[in-house]
Amino acid sequence: MFVWIQWMRVMDVAVVAGILTVGGTERDFSHLGLPTVLSPVGNWSVLERESLVCLAEQKPEEPPTEPANQVLPREAPGRLDKPPAEGNPPAPKGEQPPAPEQPKSPAEKPTSPAEKPKSPTEQPNSPTEHPKSPAEQPTPEQSKSPADQSPTATEPPKSPIEKFSTPAPEKKPPAGQADLDKATELRFKAKKLSDLEEVIRLCRSALEKGLDEAGTEYAKTMLASTLIQRGVAVAKALLETPFIPRLEPFRQSALNDLETAVAILPNQAEALVFIARLHLLPGGDAKRAAKALDDALAVPDAEAPTRAMAFRLRASLQQDPQKQLADLNEALRLQPENPETLRERGVAYVELGQWDKALADFDAALKLDPKHIPTYIAKALVLSKQEKYDAALAVLAEARKIDPKSAELWVQQARVHVLQKNFPEAIKDLDEALKEAGEPLVVRLLRAEVFQEMEQFDKALAEIDEVLKQEPDLRLAVRYRAVLLAELKRTEEAVELMEDWMRRHPDDEEGQLQLASLYLADNRPRRAIELFTEILQKNPDNPAALRGRGDAYLNIGKHAEAIADYERALKLRPNDSGLLNNFAWVLATSPVDSLRNGKRALEMALKACELTQYKEAHILSTLGAAYAELGDFETAKKWSAKAIELGRADQKDQLRKELESYQQQKPFRELIQTEEKQPKPKPKLPGLPEEKPKEQPNAQPEEKPEEKPQGKPASP
């Protein structure tokens, strides 16, 4: 069976689901088994389907009688003057087909019921007809085929003069038509990316060589469709693979295909969504992702699943929680039973503090996907936020029935026990997690955190050392080890550890902050000031560096400079309890009269106490100092005594001195001028340059209580 391909406008001919429409008349060609070509999502694009017409030679109603070796004449590639008819064509509306006359002999038998037999005056050598070559003379058997001689369903019967008049010479096909035909044939058969590559090459070659208007339009459509198919195939591989060692080359390859396709056919919603998804991978362009999603949502006839995905992705980029929620609501309107969207909206409700709505979405998601462990974990976390710890543990126990070997469930159960201050049970949970974990690093880091909460710093340090045996250059573990060394009063070791780290990682700004804070804890405030200043030269609005340098100025008696840094930092972090505490302290206790401001000190101290629920001894101490500065010694003594009650053993001597001052009806005054500690000379580390203090980066430990001047601890 021969398959003829003709590119025609939709108004003339179209094939949809096996139904051929010719001149407004539908005819079923599904029995021909015409091939189907898969588009990026399983079907050709609408434009391509509407541009492609497959016309097949039909079987006559009676078995053909032509010889087996007969070759049917073939039209020029991409051209078909008229589609083959199937059986007898219908008569024009309002007319009856002429009755055929009986031929006088087999040679004069008409070729179709709609055509009269030729008269003697209509022989081949008549003046109205050019003689045919022998190869063109039909045999009696061939003349029986109605498909060869009868008019088509789209044409009225021809007059005898029209049938035997000299045919117009055929127009030479465009130079690129052959390549376009090859591309189309291969597009039907394409199964591999290499096949798609050849289709793309042939389409581009056809366009470069030249096509007529209809061919150009179709070639561009097929080129864009094939680029989308290849781009989506690569994109799906990237998105479905947890870890891609060389992400960027693959992503760029897919983006090149998809961006080229939407430049040819702009309203391709699926391609735009995949462009956004690729850019949302690490290292992508979030602005381009947002623009692609807006463009996809502007496509009027995009399918519901594609629009729902676009809304979900755009929600993840929204900074405004209400806009994020609006996008997720629209996604759920389009796909109301999508468990992923329900989970995402539940998380959005969590961020808005709407716990009950979050739980409702998580429950709805679990009905649709009852074995999704992360949803159980999210539900347990919300219940923990509501301090419904028993309910949270029950949810995790239910999830463990589904996946008894999940280390993550044991980890989350440990977190709930930590919130309950039930540290022994938390350690037991993490012991179970260690048994199940294929990668125990995270579990060991959590165990170190729990041991630190239990003030078992040696055990916490041992856990971190186990992590560093496996990952010697893991930044989090190195920095955590420095924190634990400082907790154990091994400050010099912590400084050396971070100095070594910074020589190897000079661009680690967080490491710079931690090292500068360790210098301050090691009685080297001037060195700390140098490093904080280096950070602020690169990033003038770093609130941690501003606060750290203010603390260092306070330790060398430069109260005006400390106040200036605190002012700048407070604009960036107005709810930082530690910053409020230290700022209030210098305003209440500075011996410089022009710098003190008791009223403002009281406002800041009260806010810091509210933020910490009046549970931090050193902040209650500052509150007492503010009341004393205002002359309210009775209230000052009340809060000072409460600070002594809550304070650690190493804080109590300093706190008692403050209370004694208030008992004497005197406000407390403090001016510290720390003598700079000189570091011990260290041998040059193998393979590393000599240490140059002014070139060393610095950093701050994680937010932990610091000692105020003369042993008065500063809040985090």
C-alpha positions in Angstrom: 0.0 0.0 0.0 1.4 3.4 -1.0 1.1 6.3 1.4 0.9 9.8 -0.1 1.6 12.9 2.0 0.3 16.3 1.1 0.7 19.5 3.2 -2.5 21.4 2.9 -4.4 24.0 4.9 -6.8 22.9 7.6 -9.8 24.4 5.8 -9.1 22.1 2.8 -8.2 18.7 4.3 -7.7 17.4 7.8 -7.2 14.0 9.5 -8.3 13.7 13.1 -8.5 10.4 14.9 -8.7 8.4 11.6 -11.5 10.5 10.0 -10.7 12.1 6.7 -12.5 15.3 5.9 -12.4 16.3 2.3 -14.3 19.4 1.1 -16.6 19.2 4.2 -17.4 15.5 3.8 -16.2 13.1 6.5 -14.8 9.7 5.5 -13.5 7.0 7.8 -9.9 5.9 7.1 -9.2 4.3 10.5 -9.1 0.8 8.9 -6.0 1.8 6.9 -3.8 1.7 10.0 -2.2 5.0 9.3 1.0 5.4 11.5 0.9 7.6 14.6 3.8 9.9 15.5 4.4 10.7 19.2 4.9 14.3 20.3 6.7 15.3 23.5 3.7 14.3 25.5 2.4 11.4 23.4 0.6 13.3 20.6 1.7 15.7 17.9 1.1 19.3 18.6 -2.2 20.7 17.4 -0.5 22.8 14.7 1.3 19.7 13.4 -1.7 17.5 13.4 -3.7 20.1 11.5 -0.9 20.5 9.0 -0.3 16.8 8.2 -2.6 14.9 5.8 -2.0 11.3 5.0 -3.8 10.1 1.9 -3.6 6.4 1.1 -4.5 4.5 -2.0 -7.8 2.7 -1.4 -8.7 -0.9 -2.3 -11.4 -1.0 -5.0 -14.6 -2.7 -4.2 -13.7 -5.5 -6.6 -10.3 -7.2 -6.4 -7.8 -5.5 -8.8 -7.0 -7.3 -12.0 -3.8 -5.5 -12.9 -0.6 -7.4 -13.2 1.5 -7.9 -10.0 4.4 -6.0 -11.4 2.3 -3.0 -12.3 3.9 0.2 -10.9 1.5 3.1 -10.1 2.5 6.6 -11.1 3.7 8.6 -8.2 3.1 12.3 -7.6 6.0 14.7 -7.0 7.1 14.8 -3.3 4.8 16.9 -1.2 2.3 17.5 -4.1 -0.9 15.8 -4.9 -3.3 17.4 -7.4 -6.2 15.5 -6.1 -6.7 12.9 -3.3 -7.6 9.4 -4.4 -11.2 8.6 -4.2 -12.7 5.6 -2.4 -15.2 3.9 -4.7 -17.7 6.1 -6.6 -17.8 9.8 -5.7 -21.1 11.2 -4.5 -23.0 13.2 -7.1 -23.1 17.0 -6.6 -26.0 18.1 -4.5 -29.2 18.3 -6.5 -27.9 16.3 -9.5 -28.2 12.7 -10.5 -25.2 10.9 -11.9 -25.4 10.2 -15.6 -26.4 6.6 -16.4 -23.5 4.8 -18.0 -24.0 3.4 -21.5 -23.2 -0.2 -22.2 -19.9 -0.4 -24.1 -19.9 -1.9 -27.5 -16.8 -3.9 -26.8 -14.4 -4.6 -23.9 -12.0 -2.0 -25.2 -14.7 0.7 -25.1 -15.8 -0.2 -21.5 -16.0 3.1 -19.5 -13.5 3.4 -16.6 -16.0 4.6 -14.0 -19.8 4.7 -13.6 -19.7 8.4 -13.8 -18.0 8.6 -17.2 -19.7 7.9 -20.5 -18.0 5.6 -23.0 -16.0 7.4 -25.6 -17.5 8.1 -29.0 -15.5 7.5 -32.2 -14.9 11.2 -32.5 -13.1 11.1 -29.1 -10.3 8.8 -30.0 -6.8 9.5 -28.8 -5.7 11.0 -32.2 -8.4 13.6 -32.2 -7.3 17.3 -32.3 -8.3 17.8 -28.7 -6.0 15.2 -27.3 -2.3 14.5 -27.6 -1.4 10.9 -28.4 -0.3 8.8 -25.4 2.8 6.8 -25.3 2.5 3.0 -25.1 3.5 3.1 -21.5 0.7 5.5 -20.8 -2.0 3.4 -22.6 -4.2 1.7 -20.0 -4.9 -1.9 -20.4 -8.5 -3.2 -20.2 -7.8 -4.6 -16.8 -6.3 -1.3 -15.5 -9.3 0.6 -16.9 -11.5 -1.3 -14.5 -10.0 0.5 -11.4 -12.5 3.2 -10.3 -9.8 4.9 -8.2 -7.7 5.6 -11.3 -10.4 7.1 -13.5 -13.4 8.3 -11.4 -13.7 11.9 -10.2 -12.7 12.5 -6.5 -15.2 13.3 -3.7 -14.0 16.9 -3.8 -14.3 17.5 -7.6 -17.3 17.5 -10.0 -17.1 15.1 -12.9 -14.9 16.5 -15.7 -16.3 17.1 -19.2 -14.9 15.1 -22.1 -12.9 18.1 -23.3 -11.4 18.6 -19.8 -10.5 15.0 -19.6 -8.6 14.8 -22.9 -7.2 18.3 -23.0 -3.4 18.8 -22.7 -2.4 18.7 -19.0 -0.5 21.8 -17.6 3.2 21.1 -17.0 3.9 20.3 -13.3 5.6 22.9 -11.2 9.1 22.0 -10.1 9.1 21.1 -6.4 11.0 23.5 -4.1 14.6 22.7 -3.5 14.0 21.7 0.2 11.0 19.5 -0.4 13.0 16.3 -0.6 14.6 16.9 2.8 11.2 17.8 4.3 9.7 14.5 2.9 12.6 12.6 4.4 12.1 14.4 7.8 8.4 13.5 7.8 9.0 9.9 7.0 11.6 9.6 9.7 9.4 11.5 12.2 6.8 8.7 11.9 9.5 6.1 12.8 11.5 8.0 15.4 12.2 6.0 18.5 15.6 7.3 19.7 17.2 10.7 20.3 19.4 10.1 17.4 16.4 9.8 15.2 15.1 13.1 16.5 18.5 14.7 15.8 18.2 13.6 12.1 14.7 15.0 11.9 15.9 18.3 13.2 18.8 18.4 10.8 16.6 17.6 7.8 14.0 20.3 8.8 16.7 22.9 9.1 18.2 21.8 5.8 14.8 22.0 4.1 14.3 25.5 5.4 17.7 26.6 4.3 17.3 25.2 0.8 13.9 26.8 0.4 10.2 25.7 0.5 6.9 27.2 -0.6 4.8 29.0 2.0 2.9 25.9 3.2 6.0 23.8 3.3 7.9 26.5 5.3 5.1 26.7 7.8 4.9 23.0 8.3 8.7 22.6 8.5 8.9 25.2 11.2 6.1 23.4 13.1 7.7 20.0 12.8 11.1 21.5 13.8 9.7 23.1 16.9 7.7 20.0 17.8 10.8 17.8 17.5 13.0 20.2 19.5 10.4 20.1 22.3 10.3 16.3 22.2 14.0 16.1 22.5 14.3 18.9 25.1 11.6 17.4 27.3 13.2 13.9 27.1 16.5 15.3 28.5 14.7 17.5 31.0 12.8 14.6 32.4 15.9 12.6 32.8 17.5 15.4 34.8 14.4 16.1 37.0 13.9 12.4 37.8 17.5 11.7 38.7 18.4 12.5 42.4 22.0 13.5 41.6 23.6 14.6 38.4 27.4 15.0 38.6 27.6 17.2 35.5 24.3 19.0 35.6 25.0 22.1 33.6 25.9 20.6 30.2 22.7 18.5 30.2 20.5 21.4 31.4 22.0 23.7 28.8 21.3 21.2 26.0 17.7 20.8 27.0 17.2 24.6 27.4 18.7 25.3 24.0 16.1 23.0 22.4 13.2 24.3 24.4 14.1 28.0 24.0 14.6 27.6 20.2 11.2 25.9 20.0 9.3 28.6 21.8 11.0 31.2 19.7 9.5 29.5 16.6 6.1 28.7 18.3 5.7 31.0 21.3 2.5 29.6 22.8 3.9 26.2 23.8 2.9 26.0 27.5 4.5 22.6 28.2 7.8 23.7 26.8 7.7 26.9 28.9 6.9 24.9 32.1 9.9 22.6 31.4 12.1 25.7 30.9 11.0 26.9 34.3 11.7 23.6 36.0 15.2 23.4 34.5 16.0 26.9 35.8 14.7 26.0 39.3 17.4 23.4 39.6 20.5 24.5 41.5 22.4 27.2 39.6 19.5 28.2 37.4 18.0 31.6 36.6 15.0 32.2 38.9 14.0 35.3 36.9 13.9 33.3 33.6 11.9 30.6 35.4 9.3 33.2 36.7 9.0 34.7 33.2 8.5 31.3 31.6 5.8 30.4 34.1 4.0 33.7 33.5 4.1 33.1 29.7 2.8 29.5 30.1 -0.1 30.7 32.2 -0.9 33.3 29.5 -1.4 30.5 26.9 -5.2 30.4 26.6 -5.7 26.8 25.5 -3.1 25.1 27.7 -4.2 21.8 29.2 -5.3 21.7 32.8 -2.4 19.6 34.1 0.2 21.9 32.5 -1.5 25.0 33.9 -1.7 23.4 37.4 2.0 22.6 37.3 2.8 26.2 36.3 0.8 27.5 39.2 2.6 25.1 41.6 6.0 26.2 40.4 5.1 29.9 40.5 3.9 29.4 44.0 7.4 28.2 45.0 8.9 31.5 43.7 6.4 33.8 45.4 7.8 35.9 48.3 4.3 37.0 49.5 2.7 34.1 51.4 -0.8 35.2 50.3 0.2 35.2 46.6 1.8 31.8 47.1 -1.5 30.5 48.6 -3.5 32.0 45.7 -1.4 30.1 43.1 -1.7 26.9 45.0 -5.5 27.4 45.3 -5.7 27.8 41.5 -3.6 24.7 41.0 -6.0 22.7 43.2 -9.0 24.1 41.3 -7.5 22.6 38.1 -6.4 19.4 39.8 -8.4 19.0 43.0 -7.1 15.6 43.9 -3.4 16.2 43.4 -1.7 15.1 46.7 1.5 17.0 45.9 -0.3 20.3 45.6 -2.3 19.5 48.8 1.0 18.9 50.6 2.5 22.1 49.3 -0.5 24.2 50.3 -0.3 22.6 53.8 3.3 23.8 54.0 2.1 27.3 53.0 -0.4 27.2 55.8 2.3 26.2 58.2 4.3 29.3 57.2 1.3 31.4 57.8 0.7 29.8 61.2 -2.6 28.3 60.2 -2.1 25.0 61.8 -5.6 23.5 61.5 -5.8 24.3 57.7 -2.3 22.7 57.3 -3.4 19.6 59.1 -6.6 19.4 56.9 -4.5 19.5 53.7 -2.1 16.9 55.0 -5.0 14.6 55.9 -6.5 15.1 52.5 -3.2 14.3 50.8 -2.8 11.1 52.9 -6.3 9.9 51.8 -5.1 10.2 48.2 -1.6 8.8 48.9 -1.7 6.9 52.2 1.9 5.6 52.0 3.7 8.9 51.5 6.0 9.1 54.5 7.0 12.8 54.2 3.4 13.8 54.6 3.2 11.9 57.9 6.4 13.7 59.0 5.0 17.1 58.0 1.8 16.4 60.0 3.9 15.4 63.1 5.9 18.6 62.9 2.7 20.7 62.8 1.3 18.8 65.8 4.7 19.5 67.6 4.3 23.2 66.8 1.0 23.0 68.6 2.7 21.2 71.5 0.6 18.2 70.9 3.6 15.9 71.3 1.7 12.7 72.1 -0.4 13.1 68.9 2.8 13.8 66.9 4.4 10.6 68.2 1.3 8.6 67.3 1.4 9.9 63.7 5.1 8.8 63.5 4.3 5.4 64.9 1.5 5.0 62.3 4.0 5.9 59.5 6.5 3.4 60.9 4.0 0.6 60.3 4.3 1.5 56.6 8.1 1.7 56.6 9.6 0.0 59.7 13.1 0.6 58.5 12.9 4.4 57.9 15.7 6.1 59.6 14.0 9.5 59.0 11.1 8.5 61.1 13.3 7.7 64.1 15.1 11.1 63.5 11.8 12.9 63.6 10.7 11.1 66.7 14.0 12.1 68.3 13.2 15.8 67.5 9.8 15.5 69.2 11.5 14.1 72.3 14.0 16.9 72.2 11.1 19.4 72.2 9.8 17.6 75.2 13.2 17.9 76.9 13.3 14.1 77.0 16.9 13.8 75.9 17.5 10.2 76.9 14.6 9.0 74.7 15.9 11.2 71.9 19.3 9.4 72.1 17.5 6.0 72.0 15.6 7.1 68.9 18.9 8.2 67.2 20.5 4.9 68.2 17.7 3.1 66.2 18.2 5.6 63.4 21.9 4.7 63.2 21.0 1.0 62.8 18.8 1.8 59.8 20.7 4.7 58.2 22.7 4.0 55.1 24.4 7.3 55.6 24.8 8.0 59.3 26.4 11.5 59.1 23.2 13.4 59.6 22.2 11.1 62.5 25.6 11.6 64.2 25.3 15.4 63.8 21.9 15.2 65.5 23.3 13.1 68.3 26.0 15.7 68.9 23.3 18.4 69.1 21.4 16.3 71.7 24.5 15.7 73.7 25.2 19.4 73.6 21.7 20.1 75.0 22.5 17.7 77.7 25.8 19.6 78.3 27.7 16.4 77.6 30.2 18.2 75.4 32.8 15.4 75.4 30.2 12.9 73.9 29.1 15.6 71.4 32.7 16.1 70.3 33.2 12.4 69.9 30.2 12.3 67.5 31.6 15.1 65.4 35.0 13.4 65.3 33.3 10.3 63.8 31.7 12.5 61.2 35.1 14.1 60.3 36.7 10.7 59.9 34.4 10.1 57.0 34.2 13.7 55.7 37.4 15.6 56.8 36.4 18.8 54.9 32.7 18.9 55.9 32.2 22.6 56.7 29.3 22.1 59.1 31.2 19.5 61.1 34.4 21.6 61.3 32.5 24.7 62.5 30.5 22.6 65.0 33.7 21.1 66.4 35.1 24.7 67.0 31.9 25.5 68.9 32.2 22.5 71.1 35.9 23.2 71.8 34.9 26.7 72.9 32.2 25.2 75.2 34.9 23.0 76.7 37.0 26.1 77.4 39.5 24.9 74.8 39.3 28.3 73.0 42.9 28.2 71.6 42.3 24.9 69.9 39.0 26.3 68.4 40.9 29.3 67.1 43.6 27.2 65.6 41.0 24.9 64.0 39.2 27.8 62.3 42.5 29.6 61.3 43.5 26.4 59.5 40.1 26.2 57.9 40.2 29.8 56.7 43.6 29.5 55.2 42.2 26.7 53.0 38.8 28.4 52.4 39.4 32.2 52.4 36.1 33.1 50.8 33.9 31.5 53.6 32.3 34.6 55.1 30.5 32.6 57.8 33.8 31.0 58.7 35.3 34.6 59.0 32.5 35.6 61.4 33.0 32.5 63.5 36.8 33.0 63.8 36.4 36.7 64.7 34.0 35.7 67.5 36.5 33.1 68.7 39.2 35.8 68.9 36.8 37.9 71.1 36.2 34.9 73.3 40.0 34.3 73.5 40.6 37.8 74.9 41.8 39.2 71.5 39.2 41.9 70.9 41.5 44.1 68.8 42.2 41.2 66.4 38.4 40.5 66.3 37.8 44.2 65.4 40.2 43.9 62.5 38.5 40.9 61.0 35.0 42.2 61.6 36.1 45.4 59.8 37.4 43.3 56.8 34.0 41.6 56.5 32.2 45.0 56.7 34.4 46.4 54.0 33.0 43.7 51.6 29.5 43.7 53.1 28.7 46.9 55.0 25.2 45.7 56.0 26.2 42.4 57.6 24.3 42.6 60.9 26.3 39.8 62.6 29.6 41.6 61.8 28.2 44.9 63.1 27.0 43.4 66.3 30.3 41.4 66.7 32.4 44.5 66.3 30.2 46.4 68.7 30.8 43.7 71.3 34.5 43.9 70.7 34.5 47.7 71.1 32.6 47.3 74.3 35.4 45.0 75.6 38.1 47.7 75.0 36.0 50.5 76.5 35.1 52.2 73.2 31.4 52.7 74.1 30.6 55.4 71.5 31.9 53.1 68.7 30.0 50.2 70.1 26.8 52.2 70.2 27.3 53.3 66.6 27.6 49.7 65.4 24.6 48.6 67.6 22.5 51.3 66.0 23.2 50.1 62.5 22.7 46.5 63.4 19.4 47.1 65.2 17.9 48.6 62.0 18.7 45.3 60.2 17.7 43.0 63.1 15.1 44.8 65.3 14.1 41.6 67.1 17.5 40.2 67.9 17.3 39.6 71.7 21.1 39.4 72.1 21.6 42.7 70.3 18.9 44.4 72.2 20.4 43.1 75.5 23.9 44.3 74.8 22.8 47.7 73.5 20.6 48.2 76.6 23.5 47.2 78.8 25.9 49.9 77.5 23.1 52.5 77.6 22.4 51.7 81.2 25.9 51.1 82.6 28.4 53.3 80.6 30.3 55.6 82.9 30.1 58.3 80.1 27.2 60.4 81.1 26.5 61.6 77.6 26.1 58.1 76.3 23.7 56.7 78.9 19.9 56.7 78.2 18.0 54.9 80.9 14.6 55.2 79.2 15.7 53.7 76.0 17.7 51.0 77.8 14.5 50.0 79.6 12.5 49.7 76.4 15.2 47.5 74.8 15.6 45.3 77.9 11.8 44.7 78.2 11.6 43.7 74.6 14.6 41.3 74.9 12.9 39.8 78.0 9.6 39.3 76.1 11.4 37.7 73.2 13.1 35.2 75.6 10.1 34.8 77.9 11.9 36.2 80.9 14.0 33.0 81.1 17.5 34.3 80.4 19.5 35.3 83.5 21.8 37.8 81.8 18.9 39.6 80.1 17.1 39.9 83.4 20.3 41.3 84.8 20.2 44.0 82.1 16.6 44.8 82.9 17.6 45.4 86.5 20.4 47.7 85.5 18.0 49.8 83.3 15.6 50.2 86.3 18.5 51.2 88.5 19.6 53.8 86.0 16.1 55.3 86.2 16.3 55.3 90.0 13.8 52.4 90.6 16.1 50.3 92.8 13.3 48.2 94.3 12.4 46.8 90.8 16.1 46.6 90.0 16.7 44.4 93.0 13.7 42.2 92.1 15.0 41.4 88.6 18.6 41.2 89.8 17.7 38.6 92.4 15.7 36.6 89.7 18.8 36.7 87.5 20.9 35.2 90.3 18.3 32.4 90.8 18.4 31.4 87.1 22.0 32.0 86.4 24.8 29.5 85.8 27.4 28.9 88.5 30.0 30.8 86.5 27.7 33.8 86.2 26.6 34.2 89.8 29.6 36.2 91.2 29.1 39.0 88.6 25.4 39.0 89.2 25.8 39.3 93.0 28.0 42.4 92.5 25.2 44.1 90.5 22.6 43.3 93.2 24.9 44.7 96.0 25.1 48.0 94.0 21.3 48.3 93.9 21.0 47.5 97.6 23.3 50.5 98.2 20.9 52.6 96.0 23.6 52.9 93.3 23.3 52.2 89.6 25.8 49.8 88.2 28.7 51.2 86.1 31.1 49.2 83.9 34.0 50.0 81.7 36.1 47.2 80.4 39.6 47.6 78.8 40.7 44.1 78.0 44.4 43.6 77.6 45.1 41.9 74.2 46.2 38.3 74.6 49.3 37.5 72.5 49.0 34.2 70.5 51.6 31.5 71.0 54.0 31.2 68.0 53.0 28.3 65.9 55.1 26.3 63.4 54.2 26.6 59.8 51.7 24.1 58.7 52.9 21.8 55.9 51.8 22.9 52.5 50.2 26.2 53.8 51.6 29.7 53.7 52.7 31.6 56.9 49.8 33.1 58.8 49.3 36.8 58.2 46.8 38.1 60.8 45.4 40.9 58.6 44.8 38.6 55.7 43.0 35.9 57.8 39.3 35.5 57.3 37.1 35.2 60.3 33.8 34.0 61.4 31.3 33.7 64.2 30.2 30.5 66.0 26.6 29.6 65.7 24.2 31.8 67.8 25.1 30.9 71.3 25.3 33.0 74.5 28.5 35.0 74.7 30.1 36.4 77.8 29.5 40.1 78.3 32.5 42.1 79.6 33.8 40.9 82.9 31.9 37.7 82.8 28.4 39.1 82.1 27.1 36.8 79.4 25.7 38.4 76.2 22.6 36.8 74.6 22.8 35.2 71.2 
